[in-house]
């Protein structure tokens, strides 16, 4: 499973999506997939869509039918009851049941702002106060790097910025360990280079 933002963050988005298909992997919808897909669907319908930067705009012509089908199949959250966890791109509001979560929160949340979910960066992640009990695996917040909270794991460790690609790896029926031990379940690979930004 992937936490999203697989498009427009490196030189070969079609190649990344092909690997996802070959793996038969599931992907939680990220804000970049959502924005590119909204722009593509607006263009297909002959109406104005969200504005895109040059890299994302180029994807409207570079991606093929299989790629668009894959993006359309992405869900805003993925449930893995056998591991006692949920996979989302950015965060969730623990005050609401999962089916009532707003898409905006699931794909943009980074922190709390006056008691409400916020996309703003803060030194403290939304996940530091997340009460559980279901464990949440998320990405989106590369500035904080790998995050190991009691009931949440943030795996965005800045690969596209030249840092590391991180994964929480669980065996059959295995659940995330407490934060002090969870490093045993984290696998990281150093990025070959900086793919974005700079």
C-alpha positions as CSV (number, residue, x, y, z in Angstrom):
1,X,0.0,0.0,0.0
2,X,1.1,3.5,-0.7
3,X,0.1,6.8,1.1
4,X,-0.4,8.8,-2.1
5,X,1.4,11.6,-3.9
6,X,2.8,9.3,-6.6
7,X,2.3,11.8,-9.4
8,X,4.2,14.9,-10.4
9,X,6.9,14.5,-7.8
10,X,9.6,13.1,-10.0
11,X,10.7,12.6,-13.6
12,X,8.7,9.4,-14.4
13,X,5.1,9.5,-13.1
14,X,3.9,7.0,-15.8
15,X,6.7,4.6,-14.7
16,X,5.7,4.9,-11.0
17,X,2.1,4.2,-11.9
18,X,3.1,1.2,-14.0
19,X,5.0,-0.2,-11.0
20,X,1.9,0.2,-8.8
21,X,-0.1,-1.8,-11.4
22,X,2.6,-4.5,-11.6
23,X,2.6,-4.8,-7.8
24,X,-1.2,-4.9,-7.6
25,X,-0.8,-2.3,-4.8
26,X,-3.5,-0.1,-3.4
27,X,-3.0,3.6,-3.0
28,X,-4.6,6.1,-0.7
29,X,-5.6,9.2,-2.7
30,X,-3.1,12.0,-2.2
31,X,-3.6,15.8,-2.8
32,X,-1.5,15.6,-6.0
33,X,-3.5,12.8,-7.5
34,X,-6.7,14.6,-6.6
35,X,-5.7,17.9,-8.2
36,X,-4.4,16.3,-11.4
37,X,-7.4,14.1,-11.7
38,X,-9.8,17.1,-11.1
39,X,-8.0,19.1,-13.8
40,X,-8.1,16.1,-16.3
41,X,-11.8,15.5,-15.7
42,X,-12.6,19.2,-16.0
43,X,-10.7,19.3,-19.4
44,X,-12.5,16.2,-20.6
45,X,-15.9,17.9,-19.7
46,X,-14.9,21.2,-21.4
47,X,-14.9,23.3,-18.3
48,X,-12.3,25.1,-16.2
49,X,-10.4,23.0,-13.6
50,X,-7.9,23.8,-10.9
51,X,-4.7,25.6,-12.0
52,X,-1.7,23.4,-12.3
53,X,2.1,24.0,-12.3
54,X,4.1,23.0,-15.4
55,X,5.0,19.5,-14.1
56,X,1.5,18.6,-13.2
57,X,0.1,20.2,-16.4
58,X,2.3,18.1,-18.5
59,X,0.8,15.0,-16.9
60,X,-2.6,15.7,-18.5
61,X,-1.0,14.7,-21.9
62,X,1.5,12.2,-20.6
63,X,-0.7,9.8,-18.7
64,X,-2.6,7.1,-20.6
65,X,-6.0,5.5,-20.1
66,X,-4.6,2.9,-17.6
67,X,-3.1,5.7,-15.6
68,X,-6.3,7.7,-15.3
69,X,-8.2,4.5,-14.4
70,X,-5.7,3.9,-11.6
71,X,-6.1,7.4,-10.3
72,X,-9.9,7.2,-10.4
73,X,-9.7,3.9,-8.4
74,X,-7.7,5.5,-5.5
75,X,-9.7,5.7,-2.3
76,X,-9.4,8.5,0.3
77,X,-8.7,5.9,3.0
78,X,-7.8,2.2,3.1
79,X,-8.7,-0.1,6.0
80,X,-6.6,-3.0,7.1
81,X,-8.5,-4.5,10.0
82,X,-6.1,-7.5,10.2
83,X,-3.4,-5.0,11.2
84,X,-5.6,-2.7,13.2
85,X,-4.9,0.3,11.0
86,X,-6.1,2.8,8.5
87,X,-4.0,4.3,5.6
88,X,-4.7,7.9,4.7
89,X,-2.6,10.4,2.8
90,X,-2.5,13.2,5.3
91,X,-4.6,12.9,8.4
92,X,-8.0,12.4,9.9
93,X,-10.3,14.1,12.4
94,X,-10.7,11.7,15.4
95,X,-14.0,13.3,16.3
96,X,-15.7,11.8,13.3
97,X,-16.3,8.2,12.2
98,X,-14.3,7.2,9.1
99,X,-17.2,7.4,6.6
100,X,-17.9,11.0,7.8
101,X,-14.4,12.3,7.2
102,X,-14.1,15.2,4.8
103,X,-11.8,14.6,1.8
104,X,-10.1,17.9,2.4
105,X,-8.9,16.7,5.8
106,X,-7.9,13.2,4.6
107,X,-5.6,14.7,1.8
108,X,-4.4,18.0,3.3
109,X,-4.3,17.8,7.1
110,X,-1.0,18.5,8.9
111,X,-1.9,20.0,12.2
112,X,-4.6,21.4,14.5
113,X,-5.5,25.1,14.3
114,X,-7.7,26.4,17.0
115,X,-9.2,23.0,17.5
116,X,-9.9,22.4,13.8
117,X,-8.0,20.3,11.2
118,X,-5.5,22.4,9.3
119,X,-3.2,22.1,6.3
120,X,-0.7,24.5,7.9
121,X,2.7,23.2,8.9
122,X,3.4,23.3,12.6
123,X,6.2,21.8,14.6
124,X,3.7,19.4,16.2
125,X,1.8,17.0,14.0
126,X,-1.9,16.3,14.2
127,X,-0.9,12.7,15.0
128,X,0.9,13.6,18.3
129,X,-2.5,13.9,20.0
130,X,-4.4,11.3,18.0
131,X,-6.1,9.0,20.6
132,X,-6.5,5.8,18.5
133,X,-7.5,3.1,19.1
134,X,-7.1,2.3,15.3
135,X,-3.6,3.0,14.2
136,X,-3.2,5.5,11.3
137,X,-0.4,5.3,8.7
138,X,0.0,8.6,6.7
139,X,2.3,10.7,4.6
140,X,2.1,14.3,3.3
141,X,4.2,16.0,6.0
142,X,7.8,15.5,4.9
143,X,9.1,18.5,6.9
144,X,8.6,16.5,10.1
145,X,10.2,13.3,8.6
146,X,9.4,9.9,10.0
147,X,6.9,10.2,12.8
148,X,6.3,7.5,15.4
149,X,3.4,8.3,17.6
150,X,1.5,6.0,20.0
151,X,-1.4,5.5,17.5
152,X,0.0,6.8,14.2
153,X,3.0,6.4,11.9
154,X,4.0,9.2,9.5
155,X,6.1,7.7,6.7
156,X,6.9,10.7,4.5
157,X,10.6,11.1,5.1
158,X,11.3,13.4,2.2
159,X,12.4,10.9,-0.6
160,X,11.6,13.4,-3.4
161,X,13.8,16.0,-1.6
162,X,16.8,13.7,-1.6
163,X,16.2,12.1,1.9
164,X,14.7,8.7,2.5
165,X,11.8,6.5,1.3
166,X,10.2,4.9,4.4
167,X,7.8,2.0,4.8
168,X,6.0,0.4,7.7
169,X,6.4,-3.4,7.1
170,X,4.1,-5.7,8.9
171,X,3.8,-9.5,8.7
172,X,0.5,-11.4,8.5
173,X,-1.8,-10.2,11.3
174,X,1.0,-8.1,12.8
175,X,0.2,-4.7,14.4
176,X,2.4,-1.7,14.8
177,X,4.6,-1.9,17.8
178,X,4.8,0.9,20.5
179,X,6.9,3.9,19.3
180,X,10.1,2.9,21.1
181,X,10.1,-0.4,19.3
182,X,8.5,0.5,16.0
183,X,11.8,1.2,14.3
184,X,12.1,-2.6,13.9
185,X,9.1,-2.4,11.6
186,X,10.3,0.6,9.6
187,X,12.4,0.0,6.4
188,X,14.1,3.0,4.8
189,X,16.1,3.5,1.6
190,X,18.2,6.5,0.9
191,X,17.0,8.4,-2.2
192,X,19.4,8.1,-5.2
193,X,19.1,11.9,-5.7
194,X,16.9,14.9,-5.2
195,X,13.9,14.5,-7.5
196,X,11.9,17.6,-6.7
197,X,12.5,21.1,-5.2
198,X,15.7,22.8,-4.5
